[in-house]
Amino acid sequence: MLQEKWVVAAKRADFNKIGQQFSIDPLIARLIRNRDVEGEEAIRQYLNGTLEDLHSPDSMKDMQKGAELILLHIRKGERIRIIGDYDIDGIMSSYILKKGLGRLGARCDVRIPDRIRDGYGLNENLVKEASEDGAKLIVTCDNGIAAFDQIMLAKDLGLTVVITDHHEVPYEEGDNGGKNYRIPPADAVINPKQADCRYPFKGICGAVVAWKLICYLYDLMNISDQEKFDFLEFAAFATIGDVMELKNENRIIVKEGLKRLRKTENLGMQQLILANNLDPDKISTYHVGFVLGPCMNASGRLNTAQRALDLLCEEQLEEAARLAGDLKALNDSRKEMTEKGQKEAIELVESTSLSQDRVLVVYLPDCHESLAGIIAGRLKEHFGKPSFVLTKTENGVKGSGRSIEAYSMYEEMTRCGELLTKYGGHPMAAGLSLEEKNVPVFRKRLNELCTLTGADLKKKVTIDAAMPISYIRRELVEQMELLEPFGTGNPRPVFAEKNLRVSGIRVMGASRNAARLQVQNEFGARMQAIYFGDADGFAEFCRTHETVTLLYYPAINRYMGRETLQINITGYR
């Protein structure tokens, strides 16, 4: 099982001065500094950033060129084919482009690759199909940067191609250790990850790149800001769903997008929220990441992502309700299949020599290929190691990987590129294809090249401050809400206190996954607490130890009109 290394953040700043300057508690100033936000302007934007602080699209390389090509094809009345991807980011990107270009009068339609038949991104069949259907322009979204040969084919067929993407630019290692980037020969390549792109923030998702293109086009055509911001909820949904860091403008996009999502006028989204029994006014990053987003993803995993796109485009209530119900049912089915695959993968690692590897390469031939990424993520969480899950398909072996911070998955795959027939992704996640005979060679090579140490493989839990529960008060908890939305890159604050005595512990829930208790510190301060997880294991630990050290975050428990302070326990020793 995964070991944890607890460390207290030790980043320095004049917290009292920052607190006075921004009318916040010095502790809140410390939390902001712990999230690498420094300087008066950055702190102001973090606390009070507005849509005015978003970066202008025109600094993105090829933005002007791509927009002019699109407008030229619109004016000529020529057919435009949008080619997206089958995950949340690809679905939202496709929707934004379809609606945005449609508003400009474009004759456009969308093709989302079938995960099993087509695989990830642009392929030769999709290019040929676009040409045969009479399209003159292909606009990709959330894909295309790795499709060198496919775009060569499109050019040979006389098509114009505009790439919008956010994935890493493919490269080959040069003789001197440098990187020789391989940019596809498209007519315009809009991707902030390009080395010579001046866009000030590289960490946006594909849907935000697509939205920036629509914003630029709307500016050229004098369409109102209000119409541009109608897409914010979808850009925010994709930012959360594609696990982008909630830093810089991503934080503003998600904060403002969630406000709009709670009041969404999109019929399909309304019905998806309803199908999952959620309160629209309380939709958070959690609900997007773990409830609504997986329903969208389930369509591309077990059926076709076109169904999720159809849901967003649907204008009839009855059909929207049916589509939303179908996506929920697909996701429920996906959950069962994932649990089975996860159990099989963990047992395989623990019972074989795989347990000795620093990089896990787990081959599950019978697993549904669409679940490989989810199971890889579960393995990474369980063992604290970079993890690949591979499955057998009609066209060889396919798989997905999920990584830890100390291991750049895309770079390490590049070092084994000759063993792979296709690959792409980020430092933290990747997709790949290879021949079955190369699976053991790939596993061996990755581990031979791996430089991870034992310290790297311990999950690092960063504690924001060692804070006694006696410091908690209502005003402080309310100020912590200024730090929301929480997510990757902007985690919920973690505090710790040692030598706490536990009393009145009560395990609750049909699956016994919650415990209520009271804690008391050395100074006599007492507070209610709740723990979610293996509640019986936690209760037994507390009963056999006179005092415990707890990781926690403070909250206000609202129940039956009453409000009380409590701590939510996230770890213990």
Secondary structure in CASP SS format (residue, H / E / C, confidence):
PFRMAT SS
TARGET T0000
AUTHOR 0000-0000-0000
METHOD secondary structure of the structure
MODEL  1
M C 1.00
L C 1.00
Q C 1.00
E E 1.00
K E 1.00
W E 1.00
V E 1.00
V E 1.00
A C 1.00
A C 1.00
K C 1.00
R C 1.00
A C 1.00
D C 1.00
F H 1.00
N H 1.00
K H 1.00
I H 1.00
G H 1.00
Q H 1.00
Q H 1.00
F H 1.00
S C 1.00
I C 1.00
D C 1.00
P H 1.00
L H 1.00
I H 1.00
A H 1.00
R H 1.00
L H 1.00
I H 1.00
R H 1.00
N H 1.00
R C 1.00
D C 1.00
V C 1.00
E C 1.00
G C 1.00
E H 1.00
E H 1.00
A H 1.00
I H 1.00
R H 1.00
Q H 1.00
Y H 1.00
L H 1.00
N H 1.00
G C 1.00
T C 1.00
L H 1.00
E H 1.00
D H 1.00
L C 1.00
H C 1.00
S C 1.00
P H 1.00
D H 1.00
S H 1.00
M C 1.00
K C 1.00
D C 1.00
M H 1.00
Q H 1.00
K H 1.00
G H 1.00
A H 1.00
E H 1.00
L H 1.00
I H 1.00
L H 1.00
L H 1.00
H H 1.00
I H 1.00
R H 1.00
K C 1.00
G C 1.00
E C 1.00
R E 1.00
I E 1.00
R E 1.00
I E 1.00
I E 1.00
G C 1.00
D C 1.00
Y C 1.00
D C 1.00
I H 1.00
D H 1.00
G H 1.00
I H 1.00
M H 1.00
S H 1.00
S H 1.00
Y H 1.00
I H 1.00
L H 1.00
K H 1.00
K H 1.00
G H 1.00
L H 1.00
G H 1.00
R H 1.00
L C 1.00
G C 1.00
A C 1.00
R E 1.00
C E 1.00
D E 1.00
V E 1.00
R E 1.00
I C 1.00
P C 1.00
D C 1.00
R C 1.00
I C 1.00
R C 1.00
D C 1.00
G C 1.00
Y C 1.00
G C 1.00
L C 1.00
N C 1.00
E H 1.00
N H 1.00
L H 1.00
V H 1.00
K H 1.00
E H 1.00
A H 1.00
S H 1.00
E H 1.00
D C 1.00
G C 1.00
A E 1.00
K E 1.00
L E 1.00
I E 1.00
V E 1.00
T E 1.00
C E 1.00
D C 1.00
N C 1.00
G C 1.00
I C 1.00
A C 1.00
A C 1.00
F H 1.00
D H 1.00
Q H 1.00
I H 1.00
M H 1.00
L H 1.00
A H 1.00
K H 1.00
D H 1.00
L C 1.00
G C 1.00
L C 1.00
T E 1.00
V E 1.00
V E 1.00
I E 1.00
T E 1.00
D C 1.00
H C 1.00
H C 1.00
E C 1.00
V C 1.00
P C 1.00
Y E 1.00
E E 1.00
E E 1.00
G C 1.00
D C 1.00
N C 1.00
G C 1.00
G C 1.00
K E 1.00
N E 1.00
Y E 1.00
R C 1.00
I C 1.00
P C 1.00
P C 1.00
A C 1.00
D C 1.00
A E 1.00
V E 1.00
I E 1.00
N C 1.00
P C 1.00
K C 1.00
Q C 1.00
A C 1.00
D C 1.00
C C 1.00
R C 1.00
Y C 1.00
P C 1.00
F C 1.00
K C 1.00
G C 1.00
I C 1.00
C C 1.00
G H 1.00
A H 1.00
V H 1.00
V H 1.00
A H 1.00
W H 1.00
K H 1.00
L H 1.00
I H 1.00
C H 1.00
Y H 1.00
L H 1.00
Y H 1.00
D H 1.00
L H 1.00
M C 1.00
N C 1.00
I C 1.00
S C 1.00
D H 1.00
Q H 1.00
E H 1.00
K H 1.00
F H 1.00
D C 1.00
F C 1.00
L H 1.00
E H 1.00
F H 1.00
A H 1.00
A H 1.00
F H 1.00
A H 1.00
T H 1.00
I H 1.00
G H 1.00
D C 1.00
V C 1.00
M C 1.00
E C 1.00
L C 1.00
K C 1.00
N H 1.00
E H 1.00
N H 1.00
R H 1.00
I H 1.00
I H 1.00
V H 1.00
K H 1.00
E H 1.00
G H 1.00
L H 1.00
K H 1.00
R H 1.00
L H 1.00
R H 1.00
K C 1.00
T C 1.00
E C 1.00
N C 1.00
L H 1.00
G H 1.00
M H 1.00
Q H 1.00
Q H 1.00
L H 1.00
I H 1.00
L H 1.00
A H 1.00
N C 1.00
N C 1.00
L C 1.00
D C 1.00
P H 1.00
D H 1.00
K H 1.00
I C 1.00
S C 1.00
T H 1.00
Y H 1.00
H H 1.00
V H 1.00
G H 1.00
F H 1.00
V H 1.00
L H 1.00
G H 1.00
P H 1.00
C H 1.00
M H 1.00
N H 1.00
A H 1.00
S H 1.00
G H 1.00
R H 1.00
L H 1.00
N C 1.00
T C 1.00
A C 1.00
Q H 1.00
R H 1.00
A H 1.00
L H 1.00
D H 1.00
L H 1.00
L H 1.00
C H 1.00
E C 1.00
E C 1.00
Q C 1.00
L H 1.00
E H 1.00
E H 1.00
A H 1.00
A H 1.00
R H 1.00
L H 1.00
A H 1.00
G H 1.00
D H 1.00
L H 1.00
K H 1.00
A H 1.00
L H 1.00
N H 1.00
D H 1.00
S H 1.00
R H 1.00
K H 1.00
E H 1.00
M H 1.00
T H 1.00
E H 1.00
K H 1.00
G H 1.00
Q H 1.00
K H 1.00
E H 1.00
A H 1.00
I H 1.00
E H 1.00
L H 1.00
V H 1.00
E H 1.00
S H 1.00
T C 1.00
S H 1.00
L H 1.00
S H 1.00
Q H 1.00
D C 1.00
R C 1.00
V C 1.00
L E 1.00
V E 1.00
V E 1.00
Y E 1.00
L C 1.00
P C 1.00
D C 1.00
C C 1.00
H C 1.00
E H 1.00
S H 1.00
L H 1.00
A H 1.00
G H 1.00
I H 1.00
I H 1.00
A H 1.00
G H 1.00
R H 1.00
L H 1.00
K H 1.00
E H 1.00
H H 1.00
F H 1.00
G C 1.00
K C 1.00
P C 1.00
S E 1.00
F E 1.00
V E 1.00
L E 1.00
T E 1.00
K E 1.00
T E 1.00
E C 1.00
N C 1.00
G E 1.00
V E 1.00
K E 1.00
G E 1.00
S E 1.00
G E 1.00
R E 1.00
S C 1.00
I C 1.00
E C 1.00
A C 1.00
Y C 1.00
S C 1.00
M H 1.00
Y H 1.00
E H 1.00
E H 1.00
M H 1.00
T H 1.00
R C 1.00
C C 1.00
G H 1.00
E H 1.00
L H 1.00
L E 1.00
T E 1.00
K E 1.00
Y E 1.00
G E 1.00
G E 1.00
H C 1.00
P C 1.00
M C 1.00
A E 1.00
A E 1.00
G E 1.00
L E 1.00
S E 1.00
L E 1.00
E C 1.00
E H 1.00
K H 1.00
N H 1.00
V H 1.00
P H 1.00
V H 1.00
F H 1.00
R H 1.00
K H 1.00
R H 1.00
L H 1.00
N H 1.00
E H 1.00
L H 1.00
C C 1.00
T C 1.00
L C 1.00
T C 1.00
G C 1.00
A C 1.00
D C 1.00
L C 1.00
K C 1.00
K E 1.00
K E 1.00
V E 1.00
T E 1.00
I E 1.00
D C 1.00
A E 1.00
A E 1.00
M C 1.00
P C 1.00
I H 1.00
S H 1.00
Y H 1.00
I C 1.00
R C 1.00
R H 1.00
E H 1.00
L H 1.00
V H 1.00
E H 1.00
Q H 1.00
M H 1.00
E H 1.00
L H 1.00
L H 1.00
E C 1.00
P C 1.00
F C 1.00
G E 1.00
T C 1.00
G C 1.00
N E 1.00
P C 1.00
R C 1.00
P C 1.00
V C 1.00
F E 1.00
A E 1.00
E E 1.00
K E 1.00
N E 1.00
L E 1.00
R E 1.00
V E 1.00
S E 1.00
G E 1.00
I E 1.00
R E 1.00
V E 1.00
M E 1.00
G C 1.00
A C 1.00
S C 1.00
R C 1.00
N C 1.00
A E 1.00
A E 1.00
R E 1.00
L E 1.00
Q E 1.00
V E 1.00
Q E 1.00
N C 1.00
E C 1.00
F C 1.00
G C 1.00
A C 1.00
R E 1.00
M E 1.00
Q E 1.00
A E 1.00
I E 1.00
Y E 1.00
F E 1.00
G C 1.00
D C 1.00
A H 1.00
D H 1.00
G H 1.00
F H 1.00
A H 1.00
E H 1.00
F H 1.00
C H 1.00
R H 1.00
T C 1.00
H C 1.00
E C 1.00
T C 1.00
V E 1.00
T E 1.00
L E 1.00
L E 1.00
Y E 1.00
Y E 1.00
P E 1.00
A E 1.00
I E 1.00
N E 1.00
R E 1.00
Y E 1.00
M C 1.00
G C 1.00
R E 1.00
E E 1.00
T E 1.00
L E 1.00
Q E 1.00
I E 1.00
N E 1.00
I E 1.00
T E 1.00
G E 1.00
Y E 1.00
R C 1.00
END
